[in-house]
Amino acid sequence: MNQETTALARVVGALTQAAARIRELEREAEGLLHEQGDPQGAAAKLRRKAELLRDLPDELDGLLDGLDPQTRDRVERKADNLCARASAALGQGSVFWMRNLLYPEDYREGEPNELERFITSLGR
């Protein structure tokens, strides 16, 4: 495996872990809200989701070395965009906005979210 392939595998691995944790937090939030009637607990899970997205550039920081410049730029731009949106949602304290991070208006349940689609696009 060359340096670029190794670097890409590390980045994809980190993003995949983040995406899986985000899905887990969303499931936990839904359960807390709809099964346990705990809106505060659900809001805490969604805040954690937004914090993960906000912290994504820092999580990827040491992993980008070795990527080709175009891929590195794509990853940095996506991470910075997700960070900015998550930071805005956290700043507003909007649980609705935190919940809908990664999901366009026309999203259908079961489809990949924005982060998952981005991860897939890196493999092409």
Buried (B, 14 or more C-beta within 10 A) or exposed (E): EEEEEEBBBBBBEBBBEBBEEBBEBBEBBBBBBEEEEBEEBBBBBBBBBBBBBBBBBEBBEEBBEBBEEEBBEBBBEBBEBBBEBBBBBBEEEBBEBBBBBBBEEEEEEEEEBBBBEBBEEBEE
